């Protein structure tokens, strides 16, 4: 009787832990092409 209860508690804890972390869709960020080529015309 104790073994199924421990297995159920372990599974419940595992499911709760998987909800932690970063939320939102997983994606690779795009490389900023314009930020490397911008120049600061205001500072002279």
C-alpha positions in Angstrom: 0.0 0.0 0.0 2.9 2.4 0.7 4.7 1.8 -2.5 1.9 3.1 -4.9 1.4 6.1 -2.6 5.0 7.0 -2.8 5.0 6.5 -6.6 2.0 8.8 -6.9 3.5 11.5 -4.8 6.8 11.3 -6.7 4.9 11.6 -10.0 2.9 14.5 -8.7 6.0 16.3 -7.5 7.7 15.7 -10.9 4.7 17.2 -12.8 4.7 20.2 -10.5 8.4 20.8 -11.0 8.1 20.6 -14.8 5.8 23.7 -14.7 8.7 25.8 -13.3 10.9 27.9 -15.5 10.5 30.2 -18.5 7.1 30.5 -19.9 6.2 31.1 -23.5 7.1 29.5 -26.9 10.5 28.3 -27.5 12.3 30.0 -30.4 15.8 31.0 -31.6 16.2 34.8 -31.4 16.9 36.5 -34.7 20.4 38.0 -35.1 20.3 41.8 -34.9 21.6 42.8 -38.4 21.0 46.5 -38.0 22.6 47.0 -34.6 26.1 46.3 -35.8 25.9 48.7 -38.7 24.2 51.7 -37.0 26.3 54.8 -36.4 25.8 57.6 -34.0 25.5 60.7 -36.1 24.6 62.9 -33.1 27.9 62.6 -31.3 30.8 64.5 -32.9 
